[in-house]
Amino acid sequence: MKKTALFIFAAVIGLTMAGCLSMPQTSVRPVVTVVNNTGYTCFYLYLSPSSTDNWEEDVLGNDILENGQSVRVHLSKSLSQENIYDIMMVDEDGDTYTKWNVQLTENARILFTMRDFDRK
């Protein structure tokens, strides 16, 4: 009996390490697509859970997001932990475009236009 239990335990561990048994989708960092249709090139893109007071790091890094282009972004948390995000783009002139309290799903597509421009 102990040998059978040990064999089953070893098999489960082996399959898990080999990737045959996957983690539930909710534990994986989901991906969303952000589309820039503002008419301007954007240099910074921030996505932060709405429950936080600070923007997370720029997800574009050294890249830019030209008008008409899109970028796929991995969220910082699983959707089971956080699914409401604030999203901000900053263009070449330093102007910002913000969407507040966006409920995200796996493979969501977030479209930025001039309607999202933050008038100062």
Secondary structure, DSSP 8 states (H G I E B T S, - for coil): -HHHHHHHHHHHHHHHHHTSS---GGGS--EEEEEE-SSS-EEEEEEEETT-SS----SSTT--B-TT-EEEEE-SS-TTT--EEEEEEEETTS-EEEEEEEE--TT-EEEE-GGGB---
